[in-house]
Amino acid sequence: MEDIRGKVNKLETFGLVDGPGVRYVIFVQGCAMRCQYCHNPDTWEGTEGIMEFTPAQMYEKAKRYKTYWKDNGGITISGGEALLQLDFVREVFKLAKKDGVHTALDTSGNPFRNEPKYLEKFKELMDVTDLFILDIKEMDEERHKKLTGCTNKNILELAKFLSENNKKMWIRHVLVPGITDQQDDLEQLRDFLAELKTIQRVEILPYHTLGVVKWKTLGKEYPLDGVRTPTDEEVKRAEEILNVRQYPDCPYNND
Ligand code: SF4
């Protein structure tokens, strides 16, 4: 395992949104999706602007912040796409679990394959991951392909697989007016989520344009130019359709 080197785009020492409590968040480099609203296009390529760490170096760096984590915080690995560096993530999480640290994986699910060889490796990762934070960007296959350049079949399979294996999940859906807020799609998503047994939280993330400047810096044309952010009412409507409050860990349950 000594030759595993994680490619990392950036580190956040005091994350408050990517998992419970205070998190040390590791944003790894590389993603095969091309979401039109991506606010981290600088993470796409496998080599640009990266730091490299062995799993032990990464964990030692994170552990310096352990006092902030208290009972429920810990380490989150996000991206880019964390599953593209499955071996690195697994080894960092193994070290964390030895110390009783909570581990969360934030993923688009795109690399997941429902195939025996892949599942064998994935199960080892699952064993040391306390929480999966999974983005479901679109239920409709064609709209998903248009939005991300990729199928959603394996992503939905991952959600089912995690549920069958009793792994806790937070589900996130980015709400883009006129693109990911269609009634039929949201209803399909609600019905799909209702079949899963281990969801703790469902969050609507309002689309924002903070990443546009990165597209421009990288010389890329921003595909959603002119698309506005959703209103509070639109976000509330989507939350109602998805029944977000029915999930036990939903942040709005104590309003
Ligand atoms: S999966 Fe995430 S990192 Fe990859 S393109 Fe989509 S939003 Fe960007």
Residues whose N, C-alpha, C, O or C-beta is under 5 A from the ligand:
A	BS01	SF4	C31 M33 R34 C35 C38 N40 G79 G80 S108
